[in-house]
Amino acid sequence: MVIAAGDSHTTTYGALGAFGFGIGTSEIEHYLATQTLVYKRLKTMRVTVTGRLGIAVTAKDIIMALIQKIGASGATGFAIEFAGPAIDELSVEGRMTICNMAVEAGARGAFMARMKKFINICRTNRARQKASYGSRRCSHGASYVPTPVPYSILKSPWTAICWNLW
């Protein structure tokens, strides 16, 4: 799947197995008018993260280490593919963090192989949705969107939150 949107951080979709890239306002106008985008083929860069992550090492540490090595414009004109055992072990949120920040290295896009854990999450949530809302129908027979569940506002002593500086 390819996703183009008016936000440079559309690269985040790469964590879910899609190829996302940001486009500018002129490109959005062209896309809406013609349903096409003209692009040169991007160069590709494969980043393989081997080994296991150390204690307290996060996805953000991985991408910041990459940016430190290649520089803030080291991936300009590239689509970055992230792979390796350390990437496979990341949570969905960790994968999204890495793909989101790839643009900070100048990348036009980022992607990772779909992970089985994410596919299972989608299947489980879809089955749960069907079970809880499948029998509800509108008067004309079509299923309807369920009413959102209200959320509670997080109340926390903000002064207790510390910055992690190393």
HUDA-V133660 format. One record per residue. N is the residue number from 1. PHI is phi in whole degrees, 0 to 359 (999 if undefined). OMEGA is omega in whole degrees, 0 to 359 (none if undefined). Layout:
# HUDA-V133660
N,PHI,OMEGA
N,PHI,OMEGA
This chain:
# HUDA-V133660
1,999,177
2,243,180
3,234,176
4,241,181
5,212,183
6,279,179
7,213,182
8,298,181
9,274,173
10,296,176
11,302,180
12,304,181
13,300,178
14,300,179
15,294,183
16,258,178
17,92,177
18,259,175
19,252,181
20,248,175
21,212,181
22,276,177
23,231,181
24,276,184
25,296,178
26,295,179
27,291,177
28,298,179
29,300,179
30,298,181
31,297,180
32,295,181
33,281,188
34,240,185
35,62,178
36,223,171
37,226,178
38,257,182
39,222,170
40,285,177
41,297,180
42,284,170
43,287,180
44,242,178
45,228,178
46,259,178
47,249,180
48,255,181
49,259,184
50,266,178
51,78,179
52,255,178
53,287,178
54,287,179
55,298,178
56,70,175
57,274,184
58,249,177
59,299,180
60,296,177
61,297,180
62,297,183
63,291,178
64,293,176
65,295,178
66,296,180
67,297,177
68,297,181
69,286,187
70,260,179
71,91,184
72,290,177
73,237,183
74,292,180
75,247,180
76,300,181
77,84,182
78,249,163
79,252,182
80,262,173
81,255,178
82,260,182
83,210,176
84,113,183
85,300,180
86,294,178
87,291,180
88,299,182
89,277,183
90,291,173
91,287,176
92,301,181
93,296,178
94,295,178
95,297,179
96,295,178
97,300,182
98,296,181
99,295,179
100,298,184
101,274,178
102,300,179
103,295,179
104,289,174
105,264,179
106,95,183
107,293,175
108,278,181
109,200,178
110,213,178
111,203,178
112,222,174
113,296,177
114,299,180
115,256,182
116,301,180
117,301,180
118,293,179
119,298,178
120,295,177
121,299,180
122,298,180
123,297,180
124,297,180
125,296,179
126,296,179
127,296,179
128,296,178
129,298,181
130,299,182
131,293,185
132,271,184
133,240,186
134,299,183
135,271,179
136,282,181
137,223,172
138,283,182
139,299,181
140,268,172
141,99,181
142,278,177
143,289,182
144,240,180
145,286,181
146,293,177
147,292,181
148,295,178
149,281,180
150,296,179
151,251,178
152,266,180
153,284,180
154,293,176
155,249,185
156,212,174
157,287,186
158,300,180
159,291,181
160,277,182
161,279,182
162,249,174
163,278,175
164,267,180
165,251,175
166,235,none
